[in-house]
């Protein structure tokens, strides 16, 4: 996995051949990302399915409960088919927008 850290977020791009393998590696390194706003970028990965994204459900829920954002970039998925606990967007620009909206909601106490 490629990791790019900025002041606003941590962008992670999978280099593994399968989503399952990426999730395994991500869980091993997850302690490094606690407290960070995370964006996982699957935009270059072909054939991502909803069942693959569901592997992130517990991580996403836990991360958000800790007061930080967790967004996945993935195009071609029907967002209505994904649980609300997982934030899915098609582009990096929209992922950054979600991070900003989440920060506003936290500031307002939602």
Buried (B, 14 or more C-beta within 10 A) or exposed (E): EEEEEEEEBBBBBBEBEEBEEBBEBBEEEEEEBEEBBBBBBBBEBEEBEBEBBEBBEEBBBBBBEEEBBBBBBBEEBEEEEBEEBBBBBBEBEBBBEBBEEBBEEEEEEE
